[in-house]
Amino acid sequence: MTTAQNAGRTVIGNILLSLDGRVSGPAGEYDMSWIVPHAISEGAREHVARITETATTVLLGRKNYQGFGGFWPSVANDDAADPRDRSFSRWLNTAEKVVFSSTLKEAPWENSRIVDAAPAEVIKDLRGQDGGDIVVLASGSVIKDLLLADELDRLSVILAPELVGGGARLFEDGLPSSSWRLASEVETTASGALCLFYDRVREGG
């Protein structure tokens, strides 16, 4: 699965969405109980594994960095964990992690660095560096910033069969119009979620 947009690094926005386009529930940004059954399914794990096979850089907002950092680092050595989770943890530990924050002062997770700048500015420098694909891992604010700047090449979406009824949306009014092409066969998970890859369609692409 490749994209013709860039001869170099592909920038991928990875997110789990409800049918009504939510990334959180009506009780606030941490209302994500509806996400869990879909995120831990075998199909969802396999979908994420396809991304991590080619990616070497992860982009994260502060909240996701702190949340992931409080859980994932030790999973790599947890014999009781699912083998795919251990593999994901090892990848996260070794990947370059770029954290967007104006308040965070320390980034203790190995291979992490804090950047106080707009993601759209940083991504231009990353594109010119050696490395594999660049993944925005479940950070909606970073994905929206890159969509506004037309700096996202691929959308990796797990579409959950849930109408949440409230909460933050990923695709808000004000984003520029854009066209996307289905980049692979649609996979269905045991929870009924759809795993989708869309590539950005640009003139001449």
Rosetta blueprint (number, residue, H / E / L):
1 M L
2 T L
3 T L
4 A L
5 Q L
6 N L
7 A L
8 G L
9 R L
10 T L
11 V E
12 I E
13 G E
14 N E
15 I E
16 L E
17 L E
18 S E
19 L L
20 D L
21 G L
22 R E
23 V L
24 S L
25 G E
26 P L
27 A L
28 G E
29 E L
30 Y L
31 D L
32 M L
33 S L
34 W L
35 I L
36 V H
37 P H
38 H H
39 A H
40 I L
41 S L
42 E H
43 G H
44 A H
45 R H
46 E H
47 H H
48 V H
49 A H
50 R H
51 I H
52 T H
53 E L
54 T L
55 A E
56 T E
57 T E
58 V E
59 L E
60 L E
61 G E
62 R H
63 K H
64 N H
65 Y H
66 Q H
67 G H
68 F H
69 G H
70 G L
71 F L
72 W L
73 P H
74 S H
75 V H
76 A H
77 N H
78 D L
79 D L
80 A L
81 A L
82 D L
83 P H
84 R H
85 D H
86 R H
87 S H
88 F H
89 S H
90 R H
91 W H
92 L H
93 N H
94 T H
95 A L
96 E E
97 K E
98 V E
99 V E
100 F E
101 S L
102 S L
103 T L
104 L L
105 K L
106 E L
107 A L
108 P L
109 W L
110 E L
111 N L
112 S E
113 R E
114 I E
115 V E
116 D L
117 A L
118 A L
119 P H
120 A H
121 E H
122 V H
123 I H
124 K H
125 D H
126 L H
127 R H
128 G L
129 Q L
130 D L
131 G L
132 G L
133 D E
134 I E
135 V E
136 V E
137 L E
138 A L
139 S L
140 G H
141 S H
142 V H
143 I H
144 K H
145 D H
146 L H
147 L H
148 L H
149 A L
150 D L
151 E L
152 L L
153 D L
154 R E
155 L E
156 S E
157 V E
158 I E
159 L E
160 A E
161 P L
162 E L
163 L L
164 V L
165 G L
166 G L
167 G L
168 A L
169 R E
170 L L
171 F L
172 E L
173 D L
174 G L
175 L L
176 P L
177 S L
178 S L
179 S E
180 W E
181 R E
182 L E
183 A L
184 S L
185 E L
186 V L
187 E E
188 T E
189 T L
190 A L
191 S L
192 G L
193 A L
194 L E
195 C E
196 L E
197 F E
198 Y E
199 D E
200 R E
201 V E
202 R L
203 E L
204 G L
205 G L
